[in-house]
Amino acid sequence: MPKMKSKGAIKKRFRVTKSGIVKCSRPGRGHMHASKSAAQKRRLRSEILLPTTWGKLMKRMMGS
């Protein structure tokens, strides 16, 4: 059985914490900031901690 190739796009967008939880930034931070309220922009700064099921998938795609 061949090895599974790691996905570069996943490596760039997700990070694994020391305790093994997968983190990623929130969507909607790219552009068009003038139409967003200050509270909304503040909320977008916080990162998402993925649930364990999604975390396992992302870790497998990262090759770790």
C-alpha positions in Angstrom: 0.0 0.0 0.0 1.5 3.4 -1.0 2.0 6.2 1.5 -0.6 8.9 1.7 0.6 12.2 0.3 0.3 15.3 2.6 -1.8 18.2 1.4 0.2 21.5 1.2 -3.0 23.6 1.3 -4.0 22.0 4.7 -0.5 22.6 6.1 -0.8 26.3 5.3 -4.2 26.8 6.8 -4.2 24.6 9.9 -1.9 24.3 13.0 -1.7 21.6 15.6 -1.3 22.8 19.2 1.0 21.1 21.7 -1.9 19.2 23.2 -2.9 17.9 19.7 -5.9 20.2 19.0 -6.1 21.6 15.5 -6.5 25.4 15.1 -7.4 27.5 12.1 -8.3 31.1 11.5 -11.9 32.2 10.9 -13.2 32.8 7.3 -14.2 36.3 6.2 -10.9 38.1 7.1 -9.5 38.7 3.6 -11.0 41.9 2.3 -14.1 44.2 2.5 -13.5 45.4 6.1 -15.3 48.7 5.8 -18.7 47.0 5.7 -18.0 45.0 8.9 -18.6 46.3 12.4 -15.8 46.7 14.9 -17.3 43.9 17.1 -17.5 41.6 14.1 -13.8 42.3 13.2 -12.8 41.6 16.8 -14.6 38.3 16.8 -12.9 37.3 13.5 -9.5 37.7 15.2 -10.1 34.7 17.5 -9.2 31.3 16.1 -11.3 28.2 15.7 -10.5 25.0 17.6 -11.7 22.1 15.5 -13.8 19.3 16.9 -11.8 16.0 17.4 -13.4 14.3 14.3 -12.4 17.1 12.0 -9.0 17.4 13.8 -8.2 13.7 13.1 -9.0 14.3 9.4 -6.8 17.4 9.2 -3.9 15.8 11.0 -4.0 12.8 8.6 -4.0 15.2 5.6 -1.1 17.1 7.1 0.9 13.8 7.3 1.4 13.8 11.0 
